[in-house]
Amino acid sequence: MLSVLDPLGLPVAIHIVLGERADDPLSLPAIAQVSQSLDTRACVHVQQDFYVCPLAAKQLPGEVLEEYLRPVCAGEQA
């Protein structure tokens, strides 16, 4: 079972099971895990703070990263 954050497709919860039973009972714990993670992200956003994590070049191409970092390098943003 995989839960991802759109539009990046960033995995936020992964549950690997044997496949010997239905995965329906696993949905509620997975939803709770994702909700807890999203609560953390929402709190960081509301406080106008930063959540730093590495992203693969496929998720964040070099040109986009350079654009994001331009204000920092120019001293316009801490």
Summary of the structure (lengths in Angstrom):
residues: 78
radius of gyration: 17.0
end to end distance: 38.9
largest distance: 56.3
contacts: 138
relative contact order: 0.11
helix: 45%
strand: 12%
